[in-house]
Amino acid sequence: MHDTFHLAGRRVITFGTTFIVLGVLASVLGYAAMVALREPQSPTGPNIPAIAAAVAAFLGLAVLFCVVGLFISVIVWLVNAHRLRAAGPGLAGYAILVAGVALMVTSYLVPDRLTPLEAAMAAEMVLRFGGIGALIGAVTLSRSAVLSAATSTAHPAAGASAPHPAAEASAPHPVAGASAPLPVAAEDWGGGWDPDVQAEIDRRRPHSQP
């Protein structure tokens, strides 16, 4: 369970960072294609706008793949966080996660309504960077609290039920195969039923006995 939690957290960071890099490249190439279309093109030279648009479209697909992988990793991370800790990432962690998701969704809706193109691209990148940063921040900040709660639950406080080493060492330990000595009473030395036995007992009787 801990391994899945750590792996999901690392994937959130990996997909988020890759999304930022590919998103910047796709935006720059898309903008370059738009600018190139406004200028006259040489009939014999390479079709720069088409090349830039094709590369930008490929990067856009890669960005979409990162978005899907990012949100799947966030869900897996949340599920395992709740398995390790009843409150999961906690109120603060959920607040940061919701803010990150809201910024990501807004980055795909609002920039299309802005003009000029430069303002739309700037707003898109700021919103996406903020959303990715919030998701990564929620995973990073909540990780220690979740693992601390899981560790304290799995290992109770030391000394709660374990015996003290000195008391355990001073306790008598029975020897394997040994039997407890039987008590000997004075009447056990009597053997009047057989004179020979009585004579042998009298011979072996301790001097302290009467």
Secondary structure, DSSP 4 states (H G I P E B T S, - for coil): -HHHHHHHHHHHHHHHHHHHHHHHHHHHHHHHHHHHHTSPPPSSS--HHHHHHHHHHHHHHHHHHHHHHHHHHHHHHHHHHHHH-TTTTHHHHHHHHHHHHHHHHHHHHSGGG-SSHHHHHHHHHHHHHHHHHHHHHHHHHHHHHHHHHHHHHHSPPTTSSSPPHHHHHHS--PPTT--PPPP--GGGG--TT-HHHHHHHHHHS-TT--
